[in-house]
Amino acid sequence: MNKLFRKLHRIYALFVILVLSALFYPFYYLASRKPSRYSLLNQLRKLHSILCSSLIGVFFDLNYEVPLEPGKTYIYCANHTSNLDIMVLCIIAKGRFHFMGKDELLNNPVLKLFFKTIDVPVNRDSKISAFRAFKKVGENLENGMSLIIFPEGGIDDAQYPPHMIPFKNGPFRLAIEKKIPIVAISLADVWKKMWDDGSVHGTSPGICKIYIHKPIDTENLVTDDSDLLKDRIFDLINSKLAYK
């Protein structure tokens, strides 16, 4: 019965996602035409995320170690186990923000709007693509636009329940070079409601525990500290995850 309910809920969730995406698309398109409207673009996807998660019955219990400063530029780093993760980060992020993600997302008709405008796509198998992507992200950070990134590089669909895989080093070198504080975010049990896209185990409504750790300052760090910083963020995120 539980498996049937989860499969039916996934069908309902996909329906909600498709309908809302269609309704928001014209507004996304208009807001994406000019960089001066990118703040509106972010407000729209924040609203979209709240409506979508609410209608499918998934709610997020946000636990902040300390309040985040609205006008501060951050690099948000989170573990990645679910398509819901993007909604969570859109809701959490303060002020102006953008994502860095795999270039395959350019194949999605809705996400393509973002990754051709405000967000930055990257082919992680190409050093040239990675260099260009991090250069663009660095420029955005200098202009006061926070970055959202999943340092695992994607969802590992090889093991269930999921466990974190080693982080890529790029975000941590960038944080040190640009002197941007890192906010570690533990998406503790989002995978229980929707693992990956939900196609294997279905989806279910419920409340997800989210832990937003105190920002880690990088002012006094040098590039050689990037591995230590990476390990510190990994351990912070991992300390709050629920695998049972």
C-alpha positions in Angstrom: 0.0 0.0 0.0 2.8 2.4 0.9 4.5 1.8 -2.5 1.3 2.4 -4.3 0.7 5.6 -2.4 4.2 6.8 -3.2 3.8 6.1 -6.9 0.4 7.9 -7.0 1.9 10.8 -5.1 4.7 11.1 -7.6 2.2 11.3 -10.5 0.4 14.0 -8.6 3.7 15.8 -7.8 4.7 15.7 -11.5 1.3 17.1 -12.5 1.7 20.0 -10.1 5.3 20.7 -11.2 4.3 20.7 -14.9 1.2 23.0 -14.4 3.1 25.5 -12.2 6.1 25.5 -14.6 3.7 26.2 -17.5 2.0 29.1 -15.6 5.3 30.6 -14.5 7.1 30.2 -17.8 5.9 33.5 -19.5 6.9 35.5 -16.4 10.3 33.7 -16.3 10.8 34.5 -20.0 10.0 38.2 -19.6 12.2 38.5 -16.4 15.1 36.8 -18.1 15.3 39.2 -21.0 17.3 41.8 -19.2 19.9 41.6 -16.4 18.2 44.4 -14.6 15.2 42.0 -14.1 17.3 39.2 -12.6 16.2 40.1 -9.0 12.6 39.6 -10.2 13.6 36.3 -11.8 14.9 35.1 -8.4 11.8 36.3 -6.6 9.6 34.4 -9.1 11.5 31.1 -8.6 11.4 31.6 -4.8 7.6 32.0 -5.1 7.4 29.1 -7.5 9.3 26.8 -5.1 7.1 27.7 -2.1 3.9 27.1 -4.1 5.1 23.9 -5.6 6.4 22.3 -2.4 3.3 23.4 -0.5 0.9 22.0 -3.1 2.6 18.6 -3.2 2.6 18.6 0.6 6.3 18.8 1.3 7.3 21.4 3.8 10.8 22.5 5.1 11.6 22.9 8.8 14.5 25.4 8.5 16.8 25.5 11.5 19.3 28.4 11.4 22.4 28.2 13.7 22.5 32.0 13.3 20.4 34.4 11.2 21.8 35.1 7.7 22.4 38.7 6.7 20.0 39.7 3.8 22.6 41.9 2.1 25.6 39.6 2.5 27.2 37.7 -0.4 27.5 34.0 0.4 28.5 30.7 -1.2 25.8 28.2 -0.2 27.0 24.6 -0.2 24.6 21.7 0.3 24.4 17.9 -0.1 22.4 16.8 -3.1 20.0 13.8 -3.1 16.7 15.1 -4.5 15.2 17.3 -7.2 13.5 19.0 -4.3 16.9 20.4 -3.2 16.7 23.2 -5.8 13.4 24.4 -4.3 14.9 24.3 -0.8 17.9 26.5 -1.8 15.7 29.0 -3.7 13.7 29.4 -0.5 16.7 29.7 1.8 18.9 32.0 -0.3 19.0 35.7 0.6 19.2 38.7 -1.7 20.7 38.2 -5.2 21.7 34.7 -6.0 22.5 32.3 -8.8 23.2 28.6 -9.3 26.1 26.7 -10.8 25.0 23.4 -12.3 25.8 20.7 -14.9 25.3 21.7 -18.5 22.8 18.9 -19.1 20.2 21.2 -17.4 20.3 23.2 -20.6 18.1 20.5 -22.1 15.3 21.3 -19.7 13.0 23.9 -21.4 12.4 25.8 -18.1 15.8 25.6 -16.5 17.4 26.5 -19.8 16.0 30.1 -19.3 18.0 30.3 -16.1 21.2 28.7 -17.4 21.4 30.9 -20.4 20.9 34.0 -18.3 21.4 34.2 -14.5 22.8 30.8 -13.7 26.1 29.2 -14.8 26.3 25.8 -16.6 29.5 23.7 -16.4 30.7 20.6 -18.1 32.7 19.0 -15.3 34.5 16.7 -17.7 36.0 19.7 -19.5 38.7 21.7 -17.9 38.1 24.6 -20.3 34.4 24.7 -19.4 35.1 24.5 -15.7 37.6 27.4 -16.0 35.2 29.6 -17.8 32.3 28.7 -15.5 34.3 29.5 -12.3 35.6 32.7 -13.9 32.0 33.8 -14.6 30.9 32.8 -11.1 33.8 34.7 -9.6 32.7 37.9 -11.5 29.2 37.4 -10.2 30.4 37.1 -6.6 32.4 40.2 -7.0 29.2 42.0 -8.1 27.4 40.9 -4.9 25.6 37.9 -6.3 25.6 34.9 -3.9 26.3 31.4 -5.4 24.4 28.2 -4.8 26.3 25.0 -5.5 26.2 21.3 -4.8 29.9 20.4 -4.3 29.2 16.7 -4.9 28.7 17.6 -8.5 25.3 15.9 -8.8 23.1 13.3 -7.3 24.7 9.9 -6.8 22.0 7.4 -7.8 24.1 4.3 -7.2 23.3 3.8 -3.5 20.1 4.0 -1.5 19.9 5.3 1.2 22.2 7.9 -0.2 25.5 8.9 1.3 27.6 11.9 0.4 30.4 11.5 -2.1 33.7 13.5 -2.1 33.3 17.2 -2.8 34.9 19.0 -5.8 37.5 21.5 -4.8 36.5 24.4 -7.0 33.9 26.1 -4.7 36.3 26.2 -1.8 39.3 27.6 -3.7 36.9 30.3 -5.1 35.6 31.1 -1.6 39.1 31.7 -0.4 40.2 33.7 -3.5 37.2 36.0 -3.3 37.0 36.1 0.5 33.4 35.0 0.5 31.9 33.2 3.6 30.5 29.7 3.0 27.1 28.6 4.3 27.0 24.8 4.8 23.5 23.4 4.5 22.4 19.9 5.6 19.4 18.7 3.7 18.9 16.0 6.3 16.1 13.9 5.0 14.8 15.4 1.8 15.6 12.1 0.1 13.0 10.3 2.1 10.3 12.4 0.4 11.8 12.3 -3.1 15.1 10.5 -3.8 16.6 11.8 -7.1 13.5 12.3 -9.3 11.3 9.9 -7.4 11.1 7.4 -10.3 12.5 4.5 -8.3 10.8 4.8 -4.9 8.1 7.3 -5.6 7.5 10.4 -3.5 5.5 11.3 -0.4 4.4 14.4 1.5 5.8 15.4 4.9 8.2 17.7 6.7 11.9 17.8 5.8 14.6 18.9 8.3 17.0 21.5 7.0 20.0 22.7 9.0 21.7 26.0 8.0 25.0 26.2 9.7 26.8 29.3 10.8 28.7 30.9 7.9 32.4 30.0 7.7 34.6 33.0 7.3 37.4 32.8 4.7 39.1 36.1 5.2 42.2 34.7 6.8 42.5 31.6 4.7 45.0 31.1 1.8 44.6 28.9 -1.3 46.5 26.1 0.3 43.8 25.8 2.9 41.1 24.8 0.4 41.4 21.1 1.1 41.0 21.7 4.9 38.0 24.0 4.2 36.5 21.4 1.9 36.8 18.7 4.6 35.4 21.1 7.3 32.3 21.8 5.2 31.9 18.1 4.3 31.9 17.2 8.0 29.5 19.9 9.0 27.0 18.9 6.4 27.4 15.2 7.1 26.9 15.7 10.9 23.2 16.4 10.4 22.2 13.9 7.8 19.7 11.1 8.3 20.5 7.9 6.5 18.3 5.5 8.4 
